[in-house]
């Protein structure tokens, strides 16, 4: 079974985060930066600032939805900060 990833992107231009999930987050980042996703097109260029690996798509999407429900920039920034400490 292939891994699936939760990822968080950051746009310096908009000073915003975007949370998503994909089997290949780097390939997905290219699509975001090509302008293929309406919601992220204005923020280009995006960069991956955080990711988590999961054994299935459903688990990655579950985590993605949890983070989105938090509606908290502070929560996202705490995840990124913990990741950079490790």
C-alpha positions in Angstrom: 0.0 0.0 0.0 1.3 3.4 -0.9 1.7 6.3 1.5 -0.5 9.3 1.5 0.5 12.7 2.9 -1.1 15.6 4.6 0.8 18.8 3.6 0.7 22.4 4.5 1.7 25.1 2.0 2.7 28.6 2.7 2.4 31.7 0.5 4.7 34.5 1.3 2.8 36.7 -1.1 -0.5 36.3 0.8 1.0 35.3 4.2 -1.4 32.4 4.2 -1.3 28.7 4.8 -3.1 26.0 2.7 -3.7 22.5 4.0 -4.2 19.6 1.6 -3.5 15.9 1.1 -2.0 13.9 -1.8 -0.1 10.7 -2.7 2.8 12.9 -4.0 2.9 16.3 -2.3 5.8 17.5 -4.4 3.9 16.8 -7.6 0.8 18.4 -6.1 2.8 21.5 -5.2 3.8 21.8 -8.9 0.1 21.8 -9.8 -0.7 24.5 -7.2 2.2 26.6 -8.5 1.0 26.1 -12.1 -2.3 27.8 -11.1 -4.3 24.6 -11.6 -6.1 25.0 -8.3 -8.5 28.0 -8.2 -8.1 28.6 -4.4 -4.3 28.7 -4.4 -3.7 30.4 -7.8 -3.5 34.0 -6.3 -0.8 32.9 -3.7 1.8 31.6 -6.1 4.5 30.6 -5.4 3.7 28.2 -2.6 6.2 26.2 -0.7 5.7 23.0 1.5 6.3 24.0 5.1 5.0 20.8 6.8 3.9 17.3 6.0 2.8 14.1 7.7 2.8 10.6 6.2 -0.1 8.2 6.5 -0.7 4.6 5.4 -4.0 5.5 3.6 -5.7 8.3 1.8 -8.6 8.2 4.3 -6.3 8.8 7.3 -4.5 11.7 5.6 -7.9 13.3 4.6 -9.1 12.8 8.2 -6.1 14.7 9.5 -6.5 17.4 6.8 -10.1 17.9 7.8 -9.2 18.1 11.5 -6.6 20.8 10.9 -9.1 22.7 8.7 -11.8 22.5 11.4 -9.4 24.0 13.9 -9.5 27.2 11.8 -6.4 28.4 13.6 -3.2 29.9 12.2 -1.7 29.5 15.6 -2.3 25.7 15.6 -0.7 25.4 12.1 2.3 27.5 13.2 2.7 25.3 16.3 2.8 22.1 14.1 5.5 23.7 11.9 7.5 24.9 14.9 7.4 21.4 16.5 8.5 19.9 13.2 11.5 22.2 12.9 12.6 21.5 16.5 12.8 17.7 15.8 
